[in-house]
Amino acid sequence: DAMVIQNPRYQVTQFGKPVTLSCSQTLNHNVMYWYQQKSSQAPKLLFHYYDKDFNNEADTPDNFQSRRPNTSFCFLDIRSPGLGDAAMYLCATSTGTAYSYEQYFGPGTRLTVT
Amino acid sequence: AQSVTQLGSHVSVSEGALVLLRCNYSSSVPPYLFWYVQYPNQGLQLLLKYTSAATLVKGINGFEAEFKKSETSFHLTKPSAHMSDAAEYFCAVTHNQAGTALIFGKGTTLSVSS
């Protein structure tokens, strides 16, 4: 089945130690999104790629970076994780960025910072 | 700026009872509204969406929602709750412009008791 896959599902990192989260998709969608969802809060968009075009949300900290080497894969890099970055990170894909395009979400990666 | 407010962070119902989850939105432009469901340790799944066609929108799993412009509301209902409906529900808003982010509410946890 076509799907959005996130690895790992659970990630533990140390304060200040760089960490990379992975997302892959078999849907061949043009757009890939990264959301941060802190405990008991709504998902918050960090950035998205439309093909190779990167779009950063205005309030996304510089500590968060992303790479999309090809259509299928997208990575979230946290350069120096702080305790406040502990959250669920959700990857989503869609065929376009207009409202009419449904976003398909992966299961998420839960990041713990010690 | 757009926003959504979900009234009630927790809703508890008995199996077979009516489910009503409330969502009010704020938008200076015609909104497009969504309801997503999130089961434990899973990503978000689209239940239904309003995109300026019919004001009563039917979704998956027996859920429906009605767009009421005069009340700025988009409440989610289901006539008869099932145990499998227990999950987190998010209301989200965006508007008809490519690249516009989905703005999520803080979510409502639905509990269903037998």
HADDOCK unambig.tbl for C-alpha pairs under 7 A between the chains (distance, minus, plus):
assign (segid A and resid 41 and name CA) (segid B and resid 106 and name CA) 5.13 0.50 0.50
assign (segid A and resid 42 and name CA) (segid B and resid 104 and name CA) 5.66 0.50 0.50
assign (segid A and resid 42 and name CA) (segid B and resid 105 and name CA) 5.77 0.50 0.50
assign (segid A and resid 42 and name CA) (segid B and resid 106 and name CA) 4.46 0.50 0.50
assign (segid A and resid 42 and name CA) (segid B and resid 107 and name CA) 6.31 0.50 0.50
assign (segid A and resid 43 and name CA) (segid B and resid 104 and name CA) 6.45 0.50 0.50
assign (segid A and resid 45 and name CA) (segid B and resid 101 and name CA) 6.97 0.50 0.50
assign (segid A and resid 90 and name CA) (segid B and resid 43 and name CA) 6.91 0.50 0.50
assign (segid A and resid 97 and name CA) (segid B and resid 98 and name CA) 5.01 0.50 0.50
assign (segid A and resid 97 and name CA) (segid B and resid 99 and name CA) 4.91 0.50 0.50
assign (segid A and resid 98 and name CA) (segid B and resid 96 and name CA) 6.32 0.50 0.50
assign (segid A and resid 98 and name CA) (segid B and resid 97 and name CA) 5.78 0.50 0.50
assign (segid A and resid 98 and name CA) (segid B and resid 98 and name CA) 4.12 0.50 0.50
assign (segid A and resid 98 and name CA) (segid B and resid 99 and name CA) 6.22 0.50 0.50
assign (segid A and resid 99 and name CA) (segid B and resid 32 and name CA) 6.88 0.50 0.50
assign (segid A and resid 99 and name CA) (segid B and resid 94 and name CA) 6.70 0.50 0.50
assign (segid A and resid 99 and name CA) (segid B and resid 95 and name CA) 6.41 0.50 0.50
assign (segid A and resid 99 and name CA) (segid B and resid 96 and name CA) 5.74 0.50 0.50
assign (segid A and resid 105 and name CA) (segid B and resid 43 and name CA) 5.21 0.50 0.50
assign (segid A and resid 105 and name CA) (segid B and resid 44 and name CA) 5.59 0.50 0.50
assign (segid A and resid 105 and name CA) (segid B and resid 45 and name CA) 6.89 0.50 0.50
assign (segid A and resid 106 and name CA) (segid B and resid 43 and name CA) 5.13 0.50 0.50
assign (segid A and resid 107 and name CA) (segid B and resid 41 and name CA) 6.60 0.50 0.50
assign (segid A and resid 107 and name CA) (segid B and resid 42 and name CA) 4.25 0.50 0.50
assign (segid A and resid 107 and name CA) (segid B and resid 43 and name CA) 4.06 0.50 0.50
assign (segid A and resid 108 and name CA) (segid B and resid 42 and name CA) 6.62 0.50 0.50
assign (segid A and resid 108 and name CA) (segid B and resid 43 and name CA) 5.93 0.50 0.50
